[in-house]
Amino acid sequence: MRNKVIFHIDVDSFFVAAETWLRPELKDKDVAISKKRAKSVVCALSYSAKEKGAKVPMKLYEVQKFCPNIIVIEPNHNLYEKLSRKIYLLLKKYSIKIEIGSIDEWYLDVTHLMNKYSNPRDLALVIQKNILKKLNITVSIGISYNKFLAKISTDLNKPFGITITEKEDIPKNIWPLPIDKYIGIGKSLSAKLKSINILTIEDLAKVNGNKKILLKEILKNKLDQYIDNANGNNYFDDVDFNKKYYSQSSIGHQVTFENNYLIDLDLIYKNLKKITMQVLDIANRRNLVAQGISITIKYANKAIFSTSTTIKNNSNTFEDLFLIVTQLFNNYWNDKPILMLGVSLFNLTNIYTYKYQSSLFDNNLNNNYVNKQNNQIVDIINEVNYKIKKDNLLLLKDFKNGAKNE
């Protein structure tokens, strides 16, 4: 394997797998994740349902033609995020060089483990079996020397498959794929490429002459990058373990009071409290810290007002956030009936890259907050120690314990 050894790990039919993790009796049954309305678009299907011809994104009534007795389960995002976090923690035991691609996929740089395994497939089998044993779900793994090739490889052998793509495997594994399978080429760009007869990844890899001129007009200054990826010439597509857990600029929640406008201050505070708790819960589950907060007020006459402020010291305890929310509200409410209230957090930072160092030592911080973040702080320490190849950075309690033992 050239240069690095990178795994792309993808949960097989993630949303269905999460429901099956919660309810094992769903295993091997026809399951759809969808709102329970006939014209709702299905967002996930079990492999059993797919084998009968159902596809995502069909509407529910279309899926039911293939699977009349399909079990329909409404999306449960809290469950999906909980399972995603569990898988992440399992994977982190193999390598701290881990990048979250999305809620159901991760990249691992396992180059440093290759002296312990005869080949990458052996390690991939260990990871698959461990996740299956601990969580009773299956994952597929693509392996290569960069993220691009690893991710494409994952889909070549699903479910519960392992595919290795080395440089010499590209003509067999990658080039025959339709251009739609190229990572980063969506429907719009795919249509443009097909219009000039770029139908497969091989067509892109070998483009020349007049067709390359036409391709330049479409891809502009990214032309060489696309061609290099198609030929496997990108040796610097590394795992970024400092990347945010969720690439998200804001988190918000709002409540509309259609037939019962709010005017009573106690009821307003009660709703603001509930909304703030919901937004903070989402941020905590996604391991995000906010640097700003905003409120939105929509009045009965449909006029909308919004204001925001920064959060001092990035303190994301409920008490601090709710205090800011009520202050913003009190400063700007015009005493008129309210149709809608909303709270949003913005300028989000992943807790793993959070640099507010005083949180490691400040005894005045809310104890519950510190306890909640303890595992995350340990993750940061492990990453720093890995970079410097020494165990120099310790939690204060570990440092004191070590001193006592000397």
C-alpha positions as CSV (number, residue, x, y, z in Angstrom):
1,M,0.0,0.0,0.0
2,R,1.5,3.3,-1.1
3,N,2.1,6.0,1.5
4,K,-0.8,6.1,4.0
5,V,-3.4,3.4,4.8
6,I,-6.8,5.1,5.1
7,F,-10.0,3.3,6.0
8,H,-13.4,4.7,5.0
9,I,-16.0,3.1,7.3
10,D,-19.7,3.4,6.4
11,V,-22.6,1.9,8.4
12,D,-24.8,-0.3,6.2
13,S,-28.3,1.4,5.9
14,F,-27.5,3.5,9.0
15,F,-31.0,4.7,10.0
16,V,-32.5,1.2,9.7
17,A,-29.5,-0.2,11.5
18,A,-30.1,2.3,14.4
19,E,-33.7,1.2,14.7
20,T,-32.7,-2.5,14.6
21,W,-30.1,-1.7,17.3
22,L,-32.9,-0.5,19.4
23,R,-35.4,-3.2,18.3
24,P,-33.6,-6.4,17.3
25,E,-36.8,-8.0,16.2
26,L,-36.6,-5.8,13.1
27,K,-33.6,-7.7,11.8
28,D,-34.1,-9.0,8.2
29,K,-37.6,-7.4,7.9
30,D,-38.9,-4.9,5.4
31,V,-38.4,-1.5,7.1
32,A,-38.7,2.0,5.9
33,I,-37.7,5.2,7.7
34,S,-40.3,7.8,6.7
35,K,-43.1,9.9,7.9
36,K,-46.3,7.9,7.9
37,R,-48.0,9.7,5.0
38,A,-48.5,8.1,1.7
39,K,-46.7,10.8,-0.2
40,S,-43.8,11.2,2.2
41,V,-40.4,10.5,0.7
42,V,-38.6,7.5,2.2
43,C,-35.2,8.4,3.6
44,A,-33.9,4.9,4.3
45,L,-34.8,1.3,3.6
46,S,-33.7,-2.1,4.9
47,Y,-31.7,-4.3,2.6
48,S,-34.6,-6.7,2.6
49,A,-36.9,-4.0,1.1
50,K,-34.2,-3.0,-1.4
51,E,-33.9,-6.6,-2.6
52,K,-37.6,-6.5,-3.5
53,G,-37.2,-3.4,-5.7
54,A,-37.9,-0.5,-3.4
55,K,-35.5,2.4,-3.6
56,V,-34.6,5.6,-1.9
57,P,-36.0,8.2,-2.5
58,M,-39.3,6.7,-3.5
59,K,-42.5,8.0,-1.9
60,L,-44.0,5.7,0.7
61,Y,-47.0,4.6,-1.4
62,E,-44.5,3.6,-4.1
63,V,-42.4,1.5,-1.7
64,Q,-45.6,-0.2,-0.4
65,K,-46.2,-1.6,-3.9
66,F,-43.0,-3.6,-3.6
67,C,-43.4,-4.3,0.1
68,P,-47.1,-4.3,1.1
69,N,-46.3,-5.2,4.8
70,I,-43.3,-2.9,5.2
71,I,-42.8,-1.6,8.8
72,V,-42.7,2.2,8.7
73,I,-40.8,4.0,11.4
74,E,-40.6,7.8,11.7
75,P,-37.1,9.3,11.9
76,N,-35.5,9.5,15.3
77,H,-32.6,11.8,15.1
78,N,-31.7,11.5,18.8
79,L,-31.3,7.8,18.4
80,Y,-29.1,8.2,15.2
81,E,-26.8,10.7,16.9
82,K,-26.5,8.5,20.0
83,L,-25.5,5.5,17.9
84,S,-23.1,7.6,15.8
85,R,-21.3,8.7,18.9
86,K,-21.0,5.1,20.1
87,I,-19.5,4.0,16.8
88,Y,-17.1,7.0,16.8
89,L,-15.8,6.0,20.3
90,L,-15.3,2.4,19.2
91,L,-13.3,3.5,16.2
92,K,-11.2,6.0,18.2
93,K,-9.8,3.0,20.1
94,Y,-8.0,2.0,16.9
95,S,-6.8,5.4,15.8
96,I,-7.0,8.9,17.1
97,K,-6.5,10.1,13.5
98,I,-10.2,10.0,12.7
99,E,-12.3,12.3,10.6
100,I,-16.1,12.3,10.7
101,G,-17.4,12.4,7.2
102,S,-21.1,12.5,8.3
103,I,-23.3,10.9,10.9
104,D,-22.7,7.4,9.5
105,E,-19.2,7.5,8.0
106,W,-15.7,8.0,9.3
107,Y,-12.1,8.1,7.9
108,L,-9.3,6.5,9.9
109,D,-5.6,6.8,9.2
110,V,-4.3,3.4,10.4
111,T,-0.8,3.6,8.8
112,H,0.8,3.4,12.2
113,L,-0.9,0.0,12.8
114,M,0.4,-1.8,9.8
115,N,3.4,-3.1,11.7
116,K,0.9,-5.1,13.8
117,Y,-1.1,-6.6,11.0
118,S,0.0,-8.6,8.0
119,N,-2.3,-6.6,5.7
120,P,-5.0,-3.9,6.0
121,R,-7.8,-6.5,5.4
122,D,-7.0,-8.2,8.7
123,L,-7.4,-5.0,10.7
124,A,-10.6,-4.2,8.8
125,L,-12.0,-7.6,9.8
126,V,-11.2,-6.9,13.4
127,I,-13.0,-3.6,13.3
128,Q,-16.1,-5.1,11.5
129,K,-16.3,-7.9,14.0
130,N,-15.9,-5.7,17.0
131,I,-18.7,-3.3,15.9
132,L,-20.9,-6.3,15.1
133,K,-20.2,-7.8,18.6
134,K,-20.7,-4.6,20.6
135,L,-23.6,-3.0,18.7
136,N,-25.0,-5.7,16.4
137,I,-24.7,-3.6,13.3
138,T,-22.7,-4.1,10.1
139,V,-20.3,-1.7,8.5
140,S,-18.6,-1.7,5.1
141,I,-14.9,-0.6,4.8
142,G,-13.1,0.9,1.8
143,I,-9.3,1.0,2.0
144,S,-6.8,3.0,0.0
145,Y,-4.0,5.5,0.2
146,N,-6.3,8.5,0.1
147,K,-9.8,9.4,1.3
148,F,-11.2,9.8,-2.2
149,L,-10.4,6.2,-3.3
150,A,-11.3,4.8,0.1
151,K,-14.8,6.3,0.0
152,I,-15.5,5.1,-3.5
153,S,-14.2,1.6,-2.6
154,T,-16.7,1.3,0.3
155,D,-19.7,1.1,-2.0
156,L,-18.2,-1.6,-4.2
157,N,-18.9,-4.3,-1.7
158,K,-22.0,-3.6,0.4
159,P,-23.3,-4.7,2.9
160,F,-20.6,-5.9,5.3
161,G,-17.9,-5.8,2.7
162,I,-14.2,-4.8,2.5
163,T,-12.6,-3.4,-0.7
164,I,-9.0,-2.5,-1.1
165,T,-8.0,-0.2,-3.9
166,E,-4.3,0.2,-4.6
167,K,-2.9,2.3,-7.5
168,E,-2.9,-0.8,-9.8
169,D,-6.5,-1.6,-8.9
170,I,-7.9,1.7,-10.2
171,P,-8.6,0.6,-13.8
172,K,-10.6,-2.4,-12.4
173,N,-12.3,-0.9,-9.3
174,I,-12.8,2.8,-10.1
175,W,-12.7,3.6,-13.9
176,P,-15.8,1.5,-14.9
177,L,-18.0,3.4,-12.5
178,P,-20.6,5.9,-13.9
179,I,-19.5,9.5,-13.5
180,D,-22.2,10.0,-10.9
181,K,-20.2,7.9,-8.5
182,Y,-17.3,10.3,-8.5
183,I,-17.1,11.9,-5.1
184,G,-18.1,15.5,-5.4
185,I,-20.0,15.3,-8.7
186,G,-23.7,15.9,-8.1
187,K,-26.7,15.7,-10.4
188,S,-26.1,19.2,-12.0
189,L,-22.4,18.7,-12.7
190,S,-23.0,15.1,-13.8
191,A,-25.5,16.2,-16.4
192,K,-23.0,18.7,-17.8
193,L,-20.3,16.1,-18.1
194,K,-22.6,13.6,-19.8
195,S,-23.5,16.3,-22.3
196,I,-19.9,16.1,-23.6
197,N,-19.9,12.3,-23.4
198,I,-18.0,12.0,-20.1
199,L,-20.0,9.0,-18.9
200,T,-17.6,7.1,-16.7
201,I,-14.7,7.9,-14.3
202,E,-12.4,6.4,-17.0
203,D,-13.7,9.0,-19.5
204,L,-12.6,11.7,-17.1
205,A,-9.3,10.1,-16.3
206,K,-8.3,9.8,-19.9
207,V,-9.8,13.0,-21.3
208,N,-7.7,14.8,-23.9
209,G,-7.9,16.9,-27.1
210,N,-11.0,19.0,-27.8
211,K,-13.0,17.2,-25.1
212,K,-10.5,18.4,-22.5
213,I,-11.1,22.0,-23.7
214,L,-14.8,21.5,-23.2
215,L,-14.2,20.0,-19.8
216,K,-12.1,23.0,-18.8
217,E,-15.1,25.2,-19.4
218,I,-17.2,23.1,-17.0
219,L,-14.6,22.4,-14.3
220,K,-12.6,25.6,-14.7
221,N,-9.6,25.7,-12.3
222,K,-10.5,22.4,-10.7
223,L,-9.9,20.5,-13.9
224,D,-6.5,19.1,-12.9
225,Q,-7.7,18.2,-9.5
226,Y,-10.6,16.1,-10.9
227,I,-8.4,14.3,-13.3
228,D,-5.7,13.6,-10.7
229,N,-8.3,12.1,-8.4
230,A,-9.7,9.9,-11.2
231,N,-6.1,8.6,-11.9
232,G,-5.3,8.1,-8.3
233,N,-2.5,10.7,-8.3
234,N,-3.6,12.5,-5.1
235,Y,-1.2,11.4,-2.3
236,F,-2.0,14.3,0.0
237,D,-5.7,13.6,0.6
238,D,-5.1,13.0,4.3
239,V,-7.4,12.4,7.3
240,D,-8.2,15.7,9.1
241,F,-8.8,14.8,12.7
242,N,-9.2,18.5,13.5
243,K,-12.2,18.7,11.3
244,K,-15.5,19.7,13.0
245,Y,-17.7,16.9,14.0
246,Y,-20.6,18.4,12.2
247,S,-19.9,21.0,9.5
248,Q,-22.7,23.2,10.7
249,S,-22.8,27.0,11.0
250,S,-25.8,27.2,13.3
251,I,-28.4,25.2,15.3
252,G,-31.8,26.6,15.9
253,H,-35.3,25.7,17.1
254,Q,-38.6,27.6,16.9
255,V,-42.2,27.2,18.0
256,T,-45.2,28.7,16.4
257,F,-48.4,29.5,18.3
258,E,-51.0,29.5,15.5
259,N,-54.2,30.0,17.4
260,N,-53.1,31.2,20.8
261,Y,-50.8,34.2,20.5
262,L,-48.5,34.7,23.5
263,I,-48.8,37.8,25.6
264,D,-48.4,36.5,29.1
265,L,-44.7,36.9,30.3
266,D,-44.7,33.7,32.3
267,L,-45.8,31.6,29.3
268,I,-43.3,33.4,27.1
269,Y,-40.5,32.5,29.6
270,K,-41.7,28.9,29.8
271,N,-41.5,28.5,26.1
272,L,-38.2,30.3,25.8
273,K,-36.8,28.0,28.5
274,K,-38.0,24.9,26.6
275,I,-36.7,26.1,23.2
276,T,-33.3,26.9,24.7
277,M,-33.0,23.5,26.4
278,Q,-33.8,21.8,23.1
279,V,-31.2,23.8,21.1
280,L,-28.6,23.2,23.8
281,D,-29.4,19.5,23.8
282,I,-28.7,19.3,20.1
283,A,-25.4,21.1,20.5
284,N,-24.3,18.9,23.3
285,R,-25.2,15.7,21.4
286,R,-23.2,16.9,18.4
287,N,-20.3,18.0,20.6
288,L,-20.5,21.6,19.5
289,V,-19.8,24.8,21.5
290,A,-21.3,28.1,20.4
291,Q,-19.8,31.5,20.3
292,G,-23.0,33.4,19.6
293,I,-26.7,33.2,20.3
294,S,-29.8,34.8,18.8
295,I,-33.5,35.0,19.3
296,T,-36.2,35.6,16.8
297,I,-39.7,37.0,17.5
298,K,-42.5,36.9,15.0
299,Y,-45.5,39.0,16.1
300,A,-49.2,38.4,15.4
301,N,-49.1,41.0,12.6
302,K,-46.4,38.8,11.0
303,A,-43.6,41.3,11.6
304,I,-40.3,39.6,12.4
305,F,-37.6,40.8,14.7
306,S,-34.2,39.1,15.4
307,T,-31.2,40.0,17.5
308,S,-28.0,38.3,18.6
309,T,-25.0,38.6,20.8
310,T,-21.7,36.8,21.5
311,I,-21.3,34.3,24.4
312,K,-18.6,35.4,26.8
313,N,-16.0,32.7,27.4
314,N,-18.0,30.3,25.2
315,S,-20.0,29.3,28.4
316,N,-22.6,26.9,27.1
317,T,-24.3,25.9,30.3
318,F,-28.1,26.1,30.3
319,E,-28.1,28.7,33.0
320,D,-25.8,31.1,31.1
321,L,-27.6,30.7,27.8
322,F,-31.1,31.1,29.2
323,L,-30.0,34.2,31.0
324,I,-28.8,35.7,27.7
325,V,-32.0,34.7,26.0
326,T,-34.2,36.4,28.6
327,Q,-32.0,39.5,28.5
328,L,-32.3,39.7,24.7
329,F,-36.0,39.2,24.9
330,N,-36.6,41.8,27.6
331,N,-34.5,44.4,25.8
332,Y,-36.4,44.0,22.5
333,W,-39.9,42.8,23.1
334,N,-42.5,45.5,22.3
335,D,-45.3,44.1,24.5
336,K,-47.3,42.9,21.4
337,P,-48.7,39.4,20.9
338,I,-46.3,36.8,19.7
339,L,-46.9,34.3,16.9
340,M,-43.5,32.6,17.0
341,L,-40.4,32.3,19.2
342,G,-37.0,31.0,18.1
343,V,-33.5,30.5,19.6
344,S,-30.3,29.8,17.6
345,L,-26.7,29.1,18.4
346,F,-24.1,30.1,15.9
347,N,-20.3,30.3,15.3
348,L,-20.1,26.6,16.3
349,T,-16.8,25.0,17.3
350,N,-16.2,21.3,17.8
351,I,-15.4,20.4,21.3
352,Y,-12.3,18.4,20.2
353,T,-10.7,21.4,18.7
354,Y,-12.0,23.8,21.4
355,K,-9.0,25.9,22.7
356,Y,-10.5,27.4,25.8
357,Q,-7.8,26.0,28.0
358,S,-9.1,27.3,31.3
359,S,-11.8,24.7,31.2
360,L,-9.1,22.1,32.1
361,F,-8.3,23.8,35.4
362,D,-11.1,26.2,36.4
363,N,-12.7,24.9,39.5
364,N,-15.4,27.6,39.3
365,L,-17.0,26.1,36.2
366,N,-20.3,24.3,36.7
367,N,-19.4,20.8,37.9
368,N,-22.0,19.1,35.7
369,Y,-20.5,20.8,32.6
370,V,-17.0,19.7,33.6
371,N,-18.2,16.1,34.1
372,K,-20.0,16.1,30.8
373,Q,-16.9,17.3,29.0
374,N,-14.4,15.1,30.8
375,N,-14.2,12.4,28.1
376,Q,-13.9,15.0,25.4
377,I,-11.0,16.6,27.2
378,V,-9.2,13.2,27.5
379,D,-9.7,12.9,23.7
380,I,-7.9,16.2,23.2
381,I,-5.0,15.2,25.5
382,N,-4.6,11.9,23.7
383,E,-4.4,13.7,20.3
384,V,-1.8,16.1,21.6
385,N,0.3,13.4,23.1
386,Y,0.0,11.4,19.8
387,K,1.4,14.4,17.9
388,I,4.4,14.9,20.2
389,K,4.9,11.1,20.6
390,K,5.1,11.5,24.4
391,D,2.8,11.3,27.4
392,N,3.7,14.8,28.6
393,L,0.1,16.2,28.8
394,L,-2.0,15.0,31.7
395,L,-5.2,15.8,33.5
396,L,-4.4,17.7,36.7
397,K,-5.8,14.8,38.8
398,D,-3.5,12.3,37.0
399,F,-0.5,14.6,37.5
400,K,-1.3,14.8,41.3
401,N,-1.8,11.0,41.5
402,G,1.6,10.5,39.8
403,A,3.3,12.8,42.2
404,K,1.9,11.0,45.1
405,N,3.2,7.7,43.8
406,E,6.8,8.9,43.4
